[in-house]
Structures are given as C-alpha cells and as structure tokens.
Amino acid sequence: YKRQITYSIDGKSCISLNSNKLTPIASVVKMIIAIEFAQQVEQGKLQLDDRVDVSDLEMYYMPYIDSYFEFWLQQLNQTGKLQNGTVPLVEVAKAMILYSINCNSEFLQDLLGLDNINKNLKSMDIMDYEDTWYIVSFFYIYKNEEQIPEEQWIEKVKTFSREDIRKRTLEIHQRLKNDESGEYRKDISFLNPKIFEIFTEEFIKASTNALVKVNSLINSRQYFSEKVQSVIELLLEQQLEINPQHKVSFEHYGFKGGSTPNLLVFSLYSTDLSGTKKELSLIHIS
C-alpha cells in the first residue's frame, strides 16, 4: 500500500510522510471547484439562488456511481427546494461537497470552465497539483467501444498519457451533453474491479502538501475576500450544521473526502474555540 500524510498546526508542519508525492485524490478535487464557484459568485457571474434544471444534471448522472443523487432530489422535494424540475444552484454546489455527487461536479465544471478552475490553482501558487479534467467523463474513457478482448483493452488503456486522458474527457463531455436518449451514459457495464484499479491510479493527482496548502489558505480567513470566504465556508463547513456537537470544539471545520474500492483520501481544516488552526490531508492506496 501507499500512504501520504501532511499535518500542520498554526502553520507549522507536525507530520510529513511522502508529502510531496503526486497521488490520486479522488473527490477531494471538488474543493478546488468549490473555490472557483465562490469566486464567480463574488464576481457576479453566478447567483446562489439561480435555478438549475435537473435535466442538466442528469446528463452526467451515472447510476450506481452517484448513489446519493436520487436521495438528494427527494430531500429537496420534501423541503420545497425542488420546483418545476429545477433546484437552486447553491444546493447543487452543496451536494457536490456533502454527498460527493459527481454529476453535480461535472455540471459545475462546465458552468465555471475548466480553464478558470485550473488557472485558479496557479493563481493560488499551488504546486504539486495536476490540472483538473471532467470527473464523470473520466469514467467513460475506459468504455471499450472498440469491442476488443477485455485483456487487450485493459493493456491499451494503461498506455494512455495524461494528455490522452484530458483530450478524451473533453470529447466524452460533449458526447454526454448531446446524448439525448441517455443510452451512452446509462451503459456502465464496463466498470469492473480491474477498470476501477486503473481508474484509481490515473485519476487527477496532487500531493498532501498541496492539499494542506489549499486548506491553510481557507483556514487563514485572510487570503480570500469576505464574500468568497463566506461561500467557501457555506459549502465546506456543512458538517458543523449537520453535527452540532462539532460546535462544542470548533469555530470552523471544513472537510472533503473521497474514495474508490482501493483508495481513501480526506482533507480537512479546523479552527478550534481557542483559535488554534489545524490542517490535515491523508491519502491511502491499498
């Protein structure tokens, strides 16, 4: 197995294990999407109460993979937030973080622009963090449309370069947007343990040092503007509202995790009631 850990307290590194190694980060990449979302809200490009057609989310919905999508819609329906087939934009972003819904993520990546998300990484001077690509579309690059024997296909996909992957995800993203019948999207029979193992190894990569730096910028409450900070906290600190016991110990507590069958990643920041700031990121591959 492989393990990377970075842990800091009040800006000082306390634990560092393989912390500069680029490793797949699964859904933790959604923190970067959340930051770009908050900045575009401040810029007036988006409004939190904008309405989103559920059909625009369903274009990227993968049954089995996005197991919380239907549950989330039921929740919104029960609370009156699902109206005439539309939901508030802020709820789309919140569910991307809380339930790690991938179709919401790909919708937001398209809305915000991949280039904007990736430029943001550079503007924050985040090193050891790959440019992002479309998350749902990445699954489909492993679909064996050539109908060659499975073992040959698996060997072929292992040869895909990072540039190949980026190009393919852009093409598949457009195909998903144009897949009116949903036939292409709904066929996920290609997802087997061998494919998931390759998927895990080839997902967007970053180091735990990079993840902790992102956390520290948020946790400082000095880097981002007040408006951007408030939207970031609205998305990332939902656990404080869901689990009130956290408020006994923390003024701020932001968290995002991610996993596949053989990968576990989590990244968090906290400010306790005494003002002590902590950031922790861990990646474990079995």
Salt bridges, closest charged atoms under 4 A:
GLU91 OE2 - LYS81 NZ 3.14
GLU91 OE2 - LYS94 NZ 3.98
GLU106 OE2 - HIS173 ND1 2.73
ASP110 OD1 - HIS173 NE2 2.87
ASP110 OD1 - LYS177 NZ 3.43
ASP125 OD2 - LYS213 NZ 3.70
GLU130 OE1 - ARG162 NH2 2.65
ASP131 OD1 - LYS122 NZ 2.93
GLU145 OE1 - ARG175 NH1 2.94
GLU146 OE2 - LYS156 NZ 2.64
GLU151 OE2 - LYS194 NZ 2.69
GLU155 OE2 - LYS158 NZ 3.55
ASP187 OD2 - LYS143 NZ 3.77
GLU202 OE1 - ARG162 NH1 2.79
GLU233 OE2 - ARG221 NE 3.05
GLU233 OE2 - HIS252 ND1 3.74
GLU237 OE2 - ARG221 NH2 3.94
GLU237 OE1 - HIS252 ND1 3.05
GLU241 OE2 - LYS247 NZ 3.40
GLU251 OE2 - HIS252 NE2 3.80
